[in-house]
């Protein structure tokens, strides 16, 4: 079975982003919310993000601002609030891993498998 997976690492504290909310969307002619999840102690979801995976455009929205407000003192509004990663899946037979490395002031991502 092919999978779409994610995880988030809090590079400010050097730990997984436990408790961060992530929204998952499929985008075609409209933006359809698939679900919302909360990341576990390892900064990963406890459930499958998308089943089945289909070819098309997706968006993961990481609620980084709310996460960091719970862990450190930040001025309001936060520099990063929602981190949106929009990406396409061109082959539904491959695995797609879309991690987020995030601090209160920066982020990066990449495609893993």
N, CA, C and O atoms as a Tinker XYZ file with bonds, in Angstrom:
   452  protein
     1  N      0.842000   -1.186000    0.000000    73     2
     2  CA     0.000000    0.000000    0.000000    64     1     3
     3  C      0.883000    1.244000    0.000000    63     2     4     5
     4  O      1.808000    1.347000    0.805000    81     3
     5  N      0.610000    2.164000   -0.875000    73     3     6
     6  CA     1.364000    3.419000   -0.916000    64     5     7
     7  C      0.851000    4.350000    0.169000    63     6     8     9
     8  O     -0.292000    4.243000    0.612000    81     7
     9  N      1.722000    5.271000    0.590000    73     7    10
    10  CA     1.374000    6.129000    1.714000    64     9    11
    11  C      1.784000    7.571000    1.480000    63    10    12    13
    12  O      2.755000    7.861000    0.782000    81    11
    13  N      1.017000    8.464000    2.084000    73    11    14
    14  CA     1.396000    9.862000    2.258000    64    13    15
    15  C      1.637000   10.018000    3.747000    63    14    16    17
    16  O      0.732000    9.801000    4.553000    81    15
    17  N      2.859000   10.394000    4.119000    73    15    18
    18  CA     3.208000   10.539000    5.531000    64    17    19
    19  C      3.842000   11.902000    5.763000    63    18    20    21
    20  O      4.275000   12.576000    4.828000    81    19
    21  N      3.884000   12.291000    7.034000    73    19    22
    22  CA     4.529000   13.535000    7.423000    64    21    23
    23  C      5.062000   13.401000    8.831000    63    22    24    25
    24  O      4.708000   12.469000    9.553000    81    23
    25  N      5.891000   14.309000    9.213000    73    23    26
    26  CA     6.258000   14.514000   10.609000    64    25    27
    27  C      6.798000   15.928000   10.723000    63    26    28    29
    28  O      7.182000   16.544000    9.729000    81    27
    29  N      6.821000   16.432000   11.946000    73    27    30
    30  CA     7.317000   17.784000   12.176000    64    29    31
    31  C      8.345000   17.747000   13.292000    63    30    32    33
    32  O      8.126000   17.143000   14.342000    81    31
    33  N      9.469000   18.404000   13.045000    73    31    34
    34  CA    10.532000   18.517000   14.036000    64    33    35
    35  C     10.685000   19.974000   14.433000    63    34    36    37
    36  O     10.828000   20.854000   13.585000    81    35
    37  N     10.652000   20.213000   15.725000    73    35    38
    38  CA    10.832000   21.538000   16.309000    64    37    39
    39  C     12.345000   21.760000   16.431000    63    38    40    41
    40  O     12.969000   21.276000   17.376000    81    39
    41  N     12.929000   22.487000   15.482000    73    39    42
    42  CA    14.381000   22.668000   15.505000    64    41    43
    43  C     14.812000   23.732000   16.505000    63    42    44    45
    44  O     16.007000   23.901000   16.746000    81    43
    45  N     13.863000   24.451000   17.089000    73    43    46
    46  CA    14.175000   25.398000   18.161000    64    45    47
    47  C     14.523000   24.635000   19.440000    63    46    48    49
    48  O     15.501000   24.962000   20.113000    81    47
    49  N     13.725000   23.622000   19.773000    73    47    50
    50  CA    13.969000   22.842000   20.987000    64    49    51
    51  C     14.758000   21.569000   20.712000    63    50    52    53
    52  O     15.271000   20.940000   21.638000    81    51
    53  N     14.856000   21.192000   19.444000    73    51    54
    54  CA    15.548000   19.953000   19.101000    64    53    55
    55  C     14.720000   18.713000   19.382000    63    54    56    57
    56  O     15.272000   17.637000   19.608000    81    55
    57  N     13.387000   18.854000   19.368000    73    55    58
    58  CA    12.494000   17.742000   19.684000    64    57    59
    59  C     11.401000   17.618000   18.625000    63    58    60    61
    60  O     11.181000   18.546000   17.846000    81    59
    61  N     10.718000   16.474000   18.595000    73    59    62
    62  CA     9.551000   16.371000   17.720000    64    61    63
    63  C      8.477000   17.374000   18.142000    63    62    64    65
    64  O      8.391000   17.740000   19.314000    81    63
    65  N      7.670000   17.812000   17.194000    73    63    66
    66  CA     6.628000   18.812000   17.451000    64    65    67
    67  C      5.355000   18.140000   17.975000    63    66    68    69
    68  O      4.319000   18.140000   17.311000    81    67
    69  N      5.452000   17.578000   19.154000    73    67    70
    70  CA     4.335000   16.882000   19.802000    64    69    71
    71  C      3.166000   17.845000   20.015000    63    70    72    73
    72  O      3.338000   18.934000   20.562000    81    71
    73  N      1.980000   17.431000   19.577000    73    71    74
    74  CA     0.777000   18.223000   19.781000    64    73    75
    75  C      0.467000   19.234000   18.693000    63    74    76    77
    76  O     -0.550000   19.923000   18.776000    81    75
    77  N      1.318000   19.347000   17.667000    73    75    78
    78  CA     1.032000   20.292000   16.582000    64    77    79
    79  C     -0.138000   19.779000   15.744000    63    78    80    81
    80  O     -0.201000   18.596000   15.407000    81    79
    81  N     -1.049000   20.667000   15.418000    73    79    82
    82  CA    -2.186000   20.335000   14.561000    64    81    83
    83  C     -1.767000   20.476000   13.096000    63    82    84    85
    84  O     -1.035000   21.394000   12.726000    81    83
    85  N     -2.252000   19.538000   12.271000    73    83    86
    86  CA    -1.999000   19.569000   10.832000    64    85    87
    87  C     -3.320000   19.302000   10.113000    63    86    88    89
    88  O     -4.029000   18.347000   10.432000    81    87
    89  N     -3.641000   20.148000    9.148000    73    87    90
    90  CA    -4.816000   19.949000    8.290000    64    89    91
    91  C     -4.340000   19.422000    6.946000    63    90    92    93
    92  O     -3.319000   19.865000    6.420000    81    91
    93  N     -5.095000   18.465000    6.388000    73    91    94
    94  CA    -4.751000   17.865000    5.102000    64    93    95
    95  C     -5.876000   18.174000    4.118000    63    94    96    97
    96  O     -7.052000   17.966000    4.416000    81    95
    97  N     -5.493000   18.681000    2.921000    73    95    98
    98  CA    -6.459000   19.051000    1.887000    64    97    99
    99  C     -6.101000   18.386000    0.562000    63    98   100   101
   100  O     -4.930000   18.137000    0.275000    81    99
   101  N     -7.123000   18.102000   -0.239000    73    99   102
   102  CA    -6.962000   17.736000   -1.641000    64   101   103
   103  C     -7.485000   18.916000   -2.441000    63   102   104   105
   104  O     -8.564000   19.437000   -2.160000    81   103
   105  N     -6.713000   19.336000   -3.445000    73   103   106
   106  CA    -7.086000   20.524000   -4.212000    64   105   107
   107  C     -7.310000   20.139000   -5.670000    63   106   108   109
   108  O     -6.389000   19.699000   -6.358000    81   107
   109  N     -8.534000   20.309000   -6.124000    73   107   110
   110  CA    -8.853000   20.118000   -7.549000    64   109   111
   111  C     -9.494000   21.414000   -8.013000    63   110   112   113
   112  O     -8.848000   22.461000   -7.977000    81   111
   113  N    -10.735000   21.373000   -8.442000    73   111   114
   114  CA   -11.417000   22.624000   -8.794000    64   113   115
   115  C    -11.784000   23.398000   -7.528000    63   114   116   117
   116  O    -12.077000   24.593000   -7.585000    81   115
   117  N    -11.766000   22.714000   -6.394000    73   115   118
   118  CA   -11.982000   23.349000   -5.096000    64   117   119
   119  C    -11.053000   22.703000   -4.072000    63   118   120   121
   120  O    -10.462000   21.655000   -4.333000    81   119
   121  N    -10.932000   23.321000   -2.933000    73   119   122
   122  CA   -10.072000   22.833000   -1.852000    64   121   123
   123  C    -10.933000   22.023000   -0.888000    63   122   124   125
   124  O    -11.814000   22.565000   -0.222000    81   123
   125  N    -10.665000   20.711000   -0.822000    73   123   126
   126  CA   -11.448000   19.815000    0.020000    64   125   127
   127  C    -10.615000   19.381000    1.232000    63   126   128   129
   128  O     -9.526000   18.827000    1.080000    81   127
   129  N    -11.131000   19.634000    2.420000    73   127   130
   130  CA   -10.432000   19.196000    3.624000    64   129   131
   131  C    -10.641000   17.694000    3.796000    63   130   132   133
   132  O    -11.772000   17.207000    3.819000    81   131
   133  N     -9.527000   16.973000    3.917000    73   131   134
   134  CA    -9.591000   15.537000    4.143000    64   133   135
   135  C     -9.755000   15.265000    5.635000    63   134   136   137
   136  O    -10.633000   14.505000    6.044000    81   135
   137  N     -8.899000   15.893000    6.444000    73   135   138
   138  CA    -8.991000   15.726000    7.894000    64   137   139
   139  C     -8.006000   16.635000    8.596000    63   138   140   141
   140  O     -7.149000   17.258000    7.970000    81   139
   141  N     -8.148000   16.698000    9.911000    73   139   142
   142  CA    -7.181000   17.352000   10.793000    64   141   143
   143  C     -6.626000   16.287000   11.718000    63   142   144   145
   144  O     -7.340000   15.379000   12.145000    81   143
   145  N     -5.340000   16.412000   12.022000    73   143   146
   146  CA    -4.702000   15.455000   12.929000    64   145   147
   147  C     -3.849000   16.221000   13.935000    63   146   148   149
   148  O     -3.498000   17.380000   13.715000    81   147
   149  N     -3.525000   15.566000   15.028000    73   147   150
   150  CA    -2.602000   16.090000   16.032000    64   149   151
   151  C     -1.401000   15.152000   16.057000    63   150   152   153
   152  O     -1.559000   13.935000   16.146000    81   151
   153  N     -0.203000   15.721000   15.977000    73   151   154
   154  CA     1.008000   14.903000   15.940000    64   153   155
   155  C      1.303000   14.308000   17.316000    63   154   156   157
   156  O      1.089000   14.954000   18.342000    81   155
   157  N      1.792000   13.078000   17.323000    73   155   158
   158  CA     2.058000   12.345000   18.564000    64   157   159
   159  C      3.419000   12.722000   19.174000    63   158   160   161
   160  O      4.047000   13.690000   18.747000    81   159
   161  N      3.858000   11.961000   20.158000    73   159   162
   162  CA     5.122000   12.234000   20.862000    64   161   163
   163  C      6.333000   12.244000   19.942000    63   162   164   165
   164  O      7.333000   12.897000   20.240000    81   163
   165  N      6.253000   11.524000   18.822000    73   163   166
   166  CA     7.338000   11.485000   17.846000    64   165   167
   167  C      7.181000   12.546000   16.762000    63   166   168   169
   168  O      7.971000   12.587000   15.820000    81   167
   169  N      6.165000   13.409000   16.886000    73   167   170
   170  CA     5.911000   14.421000   15.870000    64   169   171
   171  C      5.318000   13.847000   14.600000    63   170   172   173
   172  O      5.429000   14.437000   13.525000    81   171
   173  N      4.682000   12.681000   14.735000    73   171   174
   174  CA     4.081000   11.991000   13.594000    64   173   175
   175  C      2.595000   11.751000   13.856000    63   174   176   177
   176  O      2.167000   11.738000   15.010000    81   175
   177  N      1.810000   11.561000   12.805000    73   175   178
   178  CA     0.399000   11.232000   13.016000    64   177   179
   179  C      0.244000    9.776000   13.443000    63   178   180   181
   180  O      1.055000    8.925000   13.079000    81   179
   181  N     -0.792000    9.499000   14.210000    73   179   182
   182  CA    -1.106000    8.126000   14.606000    64   181   183
   183  C     -1.987000    7.422000   13.586000    63   182   184   185
   184  O     -2.264000    6.230000   13.722000    81   183
   185  N     -2.422000    8.137000   12.579000    73   183   186
   186  CA    -3.345000    7.567000   11.608000    64   185   187
   187  C     -2.873000    7.860000   10.190000    63   186   188   189
   188  O     -2.006000    8.704000    9.964000    81   187
   189  N     -3.464000    7.143000    9.245000    73   187   190
   190  CA    -3.169000    7.341000    7.826000    64   189   191
   191  C     -3.685000    8.713000    7.414000    63   190   192   193
   192  O     -4.801000    9.095000    7.767000    81   191
   193  N     -2.871000    9.454000    6.666000    73   191   194
   194  CA    -3.287000   10.790000    6.227000    64   193   195
   195  C     -4.306000   10.730000    5.103000    63   194   196   197
   196  O     -5.332000   11.408000    5.154000    81   195
   197  N     -4.029000    9.925000    4.093000    73   195   198
   198  CA    -4.888000    9.842000    2.908000    64   197   199
   199  C     -4.968000    8.383000    2.479000    63   198   200   201
   200  O     -3.942000    7.723000    2.315000    81   199
   201  N     -6.171000    7.886000    2.301000    73   199   202
   202  CA    -6.346000    6.506000    1.856000    64   201   203
   203  C     -7.587000    6.440000    0.983000    63   202   204   205
   204  O     -8.682000    6.659000    1.500000    81   203
   205  N     -7.487000    6.158000   -0.278000    73   203   206
   206  CA    -6.250000    5.899000   -1.018000    64   205   207
   207  C     -5.623000    7.200000   -1.517000    63   206   208   209
   208  O     -6.282000    8.236000   -1.602000    81   207
   209  N     -4.350000    7.119000   -1.841000    73   207   210
   210  CA    -3.675000    8.256000   -2.473000    64   209   211
   211  C     -4.143000    8.320000   -3.921000    63   210   212   213
   212  O     -4.248000    7.300000   -4.601000    81   211
   213  N     -4.420000    9.537000   -4.380000    73   211   214
   214  CA    -4.746000    9.696000   -5.797000    64   213   215
   215  C     -3.868000   10.791000   -6.380000    63   214   216   217
   216  O     -3.379000   11.666000   -5.667000    81   215
   217  N     -3.682000   10.724000   -7.676000    73   215   218
   218  CA    -2.901000   11.730000   -8.388000    64   217   219
   219  C     -3.593000   13.068000   -8.234000    63   218   220   221
   220  O     -4.814000   13.160000   -8.363000    81   219
   221  N     -2.820000   14.104000   -7.960000    73   219   222
   222  CA    -3.394000   15.430000   -7.839000    64   221   223
   223  C     -2.598000   16.310000   -6.897000    63   222   224   225
   224  O     -1.468000   15.992000   -6.525000    81   223
   225  N     -3.206000   17.416000   -6.520000    73   223   226
   226  CA    -2.552000   18.410000   -5.671000    64   225   227
   227  C     -3.077000   18.330000   -4.241000    63   226   228   229
   228  O     -4.274000   18.176000   -3.999000    81   227
   229  N     -2.137000   18.440000   -3.304000    73   227   230
   230  CA    -2.443000   18.352000   -1.886000    64   229   231
   231  C     -1.863000   19.566000   -1.161000    63   230   232   233
   232  O     -1.007000   20.279000   -1.684000    81   231
   233  N     -2.353000   19.771000    0.045000    73   231   234
   234  CA    -1.806000   20.813000    0.905000    64   233   235
   235  C     -1.816000   20.301000    2.338000    63   234   236   237
   236  O     -2.819000   19.775000    2.819000    81   235
   237  N     -0.678000   20.466000    3.012000    73   235   238
   238  CA    -0.581000   20.226000    4.448000    64   237   239
   239  C     -0.441000   21.590000    5.107000    63   238   240   241
   240  O      0.407000   22.387000    4.708000    81   239
   241  N     -1.259000   21.863000    6.106000    73   239   242
   242  CA    -1.193000   23.127000    6.838000    64   241   243
   243  C     -0.806000   22.801000    8.278000    63   242   244   245
   244  O     -1.583000   22.204000    9.023000    81   243
   245  N      0.398000   23.198000    8.652000    73   243   246
   246  CA     0.920000   22.973000    9.995000    64   245   247
   247  C      0.638000   24.226000   10.832000    63   246   248   249
   248  O      1.006000   25.331000   10.434000    81   247
   249  N      0.002000   24.062000   11.962000    73   247   250
   250  CA    -0.358000   25.184000   12.832000    64   249   251
   251  C      0.805000   25.476000   13.784000    63   250   252   253
   252  O      0.735000   25.226000   14.987000    81   251
   253  N      1.865000   26.009000   13.202000    73   251   254
   254  CA     3.114000   26.247000   13.933000    64   253   255
   255  C      2.982000   27.355000   14.975000    63   254   256   257
   256  O      3.540000   27.240000   16.066000    81   255
   257  N      2.262000   28.414000   14.662000    73   255   258
   258  CA     2.114000   29.521000   15.598000    64   257   259
   259  C      1.477000   29.076000   16.902000    63   258   260   261
   260  O      1.978000   29.391000   17.981000    81   259
   261  N      0.371000   28.342000   16.808000    73   259   262
   262  CA    -0.299000   27.844000   18.016000    64   261   263
   263  C      0.599000   26.884000   18.791000    63   262   264   265
   264  O      0.620000   26.902000   20.021000    81   263
   265  N      1.341000   26.043000   18.065000    73   263   266
   266  CA     2.258000   25.109000   18.716000    64   265   267
   267  C      3.324000   25.865000   19.521000    63   266   268   269
   268  O      3.550000   25.563000   20.692000    81   267
   269  N      3.971000   26.842000   18.893000    73   267   270
   270  CA     5.048000   27.552000   19.578000    64   269   271
   271  C      4.534000   28.439000   20.713000    63   270   272   273
   272  O      5.244000   28.651000   21.696000    81   271
   273  N      3.318000   28.958000   20.591000    73   271   274
   274  CA     2.748000   29.753000   21.682000    64   273   275
   275  C      2.612000   28.929000   22.960000    63   274   276   277
   276  O      2.671000   29.473000   24.063000    81   275
   277  N      2.430000   27.621000   22.812000    73   275   278
   278  CA     2.297000   26.732000   23.974000    64   277   279
   279  C      3.653000   26.357000   24.569000    63   278   280   281
   280  O      3.724000   25.920000   25.718000    81   279
   281  N      4.725000   26.522000   23.800000    73   279   282
   282  CA     6.022000   26.036000   24.272000    64   281   283
   283  C      7.000000   27.141000   24.662000    63   282   284   285
   284  O      7.854000   26.933000   25.525000    81   283
   285  N      6.886000   28.312000   24.037000    73   283   286
   286  CA     7.778000   29.427000   24.377000    64   285   287
   287  C      6.990000   30.733000   24.329000    63   286   288   289
   288  O      5.906000   30.795000   23.748000    81   287
   289  N      7.537000   31.755000   24.933000    73   287   290
   290  CA     6.876000   33.059000   24.922000    64   289   291
   291  C      7.240000   33.779000   23.635000    63   290   292   293
   292  O      8.416000   33.984000   23.334000    81   291
   293  N      6.210000   34.164000   22.872000    73   291   294
   294  CA     6.402000   34.858000   21.601000    64   293   295
   295  C      5.540000   36.104000   21.566000    63   294   296   297
   296  O      4.476000   36.154000   22.184000    81   295
   297  N      6.010000   37.118000   20.833000    73   295   298
   298  CA     5.198000   38.310000   20.619000    64   297   299
   299  C      4.048000   37.965000   19.686000    63   298   300   301
   300  O      4.132000   37.031000   18.888000    81   299
   301  N      2.982000   38.729000   19.802000    73   299   302
   302  CA     1.826000   38.510000   18.961000    64   301   303
   303  C      1.692000   39.664000   17.975000    63   302   304   305
   304  O      1.812000   40.816000   18.394000    81   303
   305  N      1.455000   39.425000   16.720000    73   303   306
   306  CA     1.289000   38.116000   16.124000    64   305   307
   307  C      2.628000   37.408000   15.945000    63   306   308   309
   308  O      3.677000   38.045000   15.856000    81   307
   309  N      2.572000   36.088000   15.894000    73   307   310
   310  CA     3.792000   35.312000   15.690000    64   309   311
   311  C      4.298000   35.518000   14.258000    63   310   312   313
   312  O      3.523000   35.811000   13.348000    81   311
   313  N      5.601000   35.361000   14.083000    73   311   314
   314  CA     6.181000   35.512000   12.745000    64   313   315
   315  C      5.610000   34.449000   11.811000    63   314   316   317
   316  O      5.152000   34.769000   10.714000    81   315
   317  N      5.634000   33.192000   12.237000    73   315   318
   318  CA     5.002000   32.115000   11.475000    64   317   319
   319  C      3.725000   31.715000   12.189000    63   318   320   321
   320  O      3.732000   31.455000   13.393000    81   319
   321  N      2.650000   31.665000   11.459000    73   319   322
   322  CA     1.395000   31.210000   12.035000    64   321   323
   323  C      1.077000   29.832000   11.473000    63   322   324   325
   324  O      1.263000   28.821000   12.150000    81   323
   325  N      0.603000   29.795000   10.248000    73   323   326
   326  CA     0.347000   28.527000    9.574000    64   325   327
   327  C      1.402000   28.333000    8.495000    63   326   328   329
   328  O      1.660000   29.230000    7.692000    81   327
   329  N      2.003000   27.158000    8.489000    73   327   330
   330  CA     2.958000   26.808000    7.439000    64   329   331
   331  C      2.233000   25.888000    6.467000    63   330   332   333
   332  O      1.830000   24.779000    6.817000    81   331
   333  N      2.076000   26.368000    5.250000    73   331   334
   334  CA     1.345000   25.639000    4.216000    64   333   335
   335  C      2.329000   25.044000    3.221000    63   334   336   337
   336  O      3.166000   25.749000    2.657000    81   335
   337  N      2.219000   23.752000    3.016000    73   335   338
   338  CA     3.054000   23.076000    2.020000    64   337   339
   339  C      2.122000   22.512000    0.964000    63   338   340   341
   340  O      1.351000   21.589000    1.227000    81   339
   341  N      2.201000   23.079000   -0.237000    73   339   342
   342  CA     1.394000   22.613000   -1.362000    64   341   343
   343  C      2.294000   21.782000   -2.263000    63   342   344   345
   344  O      3.399000   22.199000   -2.609000    81   343
   345  N      1.815000   20.611000   -2.637000    73   343   346
   346  CA     2.636000   19.705000   -3.440000    64   345   347
   347  C      1.733000   18.838000   -4.306000    63   346   348   349
   348  O      0.536000   18.708000   -4.051000    81   347
   349  N      2.327000   18.254000   -5.324000    73   347   350
   350  CA     1.583000   17.387000   -6.229000    64   349   351
   351  C      2.045000   15.954000   -6.131000    63   350   352   353
   352  O      3.224000   15.676000   -5.911000    81   351
   353  N      1.108000   15.054000   -6.295000    73   351   354
   354  CA     1.405000   13.622000   -6.372000    64   353   355
   355  C      1.126000   13.197000   -7.801000    63   354   356   357
   356  O     -0.011000   13.239000   -8.270000    81   355
   357  N      2.193000   12.785000   -8.488000    73   355   358
   358  CA     2.068000   12.415000   -9.896000    64   357   359
   359  C      2.007000   10.908000  -10.100000    63   358   360   361
   360  O      1.650000   10.444000  -11.183000    81   359
   361  N      2.354000   10.139000   -9.070000    73   359   362
   362  CA     2.343000    8.685000   -9.189000    64   361   363
   363  C      1.743000    8.105000   -7.909000    63   362   364   365
   364  O      2.384000    8.126000   -6.858000    81   363
   365  N      0.538000    7.598000   -7.993000    73   363   366
   366  CA    -0.151000    7.082000   -6.804000    64   365   367
   367  C      0.388000    5.734000   -6.345000    63   366   368   369
   368  O     -0.121000    5.165000   -5.379000    81   367
   369  N      1.408000    5.215000   -7.021000    73   367   370
   370  CA     2.021000    3.945000   -6.618000    64   369   371
   371  C      3.313000    4.155000   -5.825000    63   370   372   373
   372  O      3.949000    3.189000   -5.401000    81   371
   373  N      3.702000    5.426000   -5.624000    73   371   374
   374  CA     4.901000    5.747000   -4.853000    64   373   375
   375  C      4.518000    6.277000   -3.480000    63   374   376   377
   376  O      3.419000    6.797000   -3.285000    81   375
   377  N      5.439000    6.138000   -2.529000    73   375   378
   378  CA     5.255000    6.746000   -1.215000    64   377   379
   379  C      5.714000    8.194000   -1.264000    63   378   380   381
   380  O      6.681000    8.529000   -1.948000    81   379
   381  N      5.014000    9.041000   -0.535000    73   379   382
   382  CA     5.367000   10.454000   -0.426000    64   381   383
   383  C      5.466000   10.798000    1.058000    63   382   384   385
   384  O      4.496000   10.662000    1.804000    81   383
   385  N      6.637000   11.239000    1.470000    73   383   386
   386  CA     6.859000   11.670000    2.854000    64   385   387
   387  C      7.187000   13.161000    2.798000    63   386   388   389
   388  O      8.133000   13.571000    2.125000    81   387
   389  N      6.392000   13.973000    3.516000    73   387   390
   390  CA     6.533000   15.430000    3.460000    64   389   391
   391  C      6.757000   15.942000    4.884000    63   390   392   393
   392  O      5.801000   16.290000    5.577000    81   391
   393  N      8.019000   15.987000    5.321000    73   391   394
   394  CA     8.310000   16.446000    6.681000    64   393   395
   395  C      8.465000   17.966000    6.751000    63   394   396   397
   396  O      8.687000   18.640000    5.745000    81   395
   397  N      8.338000   18.475000    7.974000    73   395   398
   398  CA     8.532000   19.892000    8.233000    64   397   399
   399  C      9.558000   20.038000    9.340000    63   398   400   401
   400  O      9.417000   19.446000   10.410000    81   399
   401  N     10.594000   20.830000    9.081000    73   399   402
   402  CA    11.555000   21.233000   10.103000    64   401   403
   403  C     11.248000   22.690000   10.377000    63   402   404   405
   404  O     11.319000   23.519000    9.469000    81   403
   405  N     10.901000   23.024000   11.642000    73   403   406
   406  CA    10.337000   24.346000   11.898000    64   405   407
   407  C     10.853000   24.942000   13.205000    63   406   408   409
   408  O     11.064000   24.239000   14.193000    81   407
   409  N     11.046000   26.245000   13.179000    73   407   410
   410  CA    11.334000   27.041000   14.371000    64   409   411
   411  C     10.310000   28.171000   14.374000    63   410   412   413
   412  O      9.525000   28.270000   13.431000    81   411
   413  N     10.285000   29.018000   15.385000    73   411   414
   414  CA     9.337000   30.134000   15.360000    64   413   415
   415  C      9.585000   31.123000   14.215000    63   414   416   417
   416  O      8.724000   31.952000   13.919000    81   415
   417  N     10.762000   31.040000   13.568000    73   415   418
   418  CA    11.123000   32.052000   12.559000    64   417   419
   419  C     11.517000   31.483000   11.197000    63   418   420   421
   420  O     11.815000   32.243000   10.275000    81   419
   421  N     11.522000   30.161000   11.061000    73   419   422
   422  CA    11.916000   29.580000    9.764000    64   421   423
   423  C     11.380000   28.163000    9.643000    63   422   424   425
   424  O     10.966000   27.543000   10.623000    81   423
   425  N     11.402000   27.666000    8.393000    73   423   426
   426  CA    11.023000   26.263000    8.167000    64   425   427
   427  C     11.643000   25.783000    6.870000    63   426   428   429
   428  O     12.040000   26.570000    6.011000    81   427
   429  N     11.714000   24.459000    6.756000    73   427   430
   430  CA    12.122000   23.839000    5.503000    64   429   431
   431  C     11.400000   22.495000    5.372000    63   430   432   433
   432  O     10.903000   21.932000    6.348000    81   431
   433  N     11.362000   22.015000    4.155000    73   431   434
   434  CA    10.700000   20.745000    3.867000    64   433   435
   435  C     11.408000   20.084000    2.688000    63   434   436   437
   436  O     12.263000   20.691000    2.042000    81   435
   437  N     11.051000   18.871000    2.427000    73   435   438
   438  CA    11.601000   18.137000    1.290000    64   437   439
   439  C     10.681000   16.944000    1.013000    63   438   440   441
   440  O      9.794000   16.638000    1.810000    81   439
   441  N     10.897000   16.289000   -0.097000    73   439   442
   442  CA    10.150000   15.064000   -0.366000    64   441   443
   443  C     11.010000   13.866000   -0.015000    63   442   444   445
   444  O     12.093000   13.678000   -0.568000    81   443
   445  N     10.525000   13.076000    0.890000    73   443   446
   446  CA    11.153000   11.798000    1.214000    64   445   447
   447  C     10.303000   10.695000    0.646000    63   446   448   449
   448  O      9.335000   10.950000   -0.070000    81   447
   449  N     10.660000    9.476000    0.964000    73   447   450
   450  CA     9.846000    8.345000    0.481000    64   449   451
   451  C      9.628000    7.338000    1.575000    63   450   452
   452  O      8.969000    6.322000    1.357000    81   451
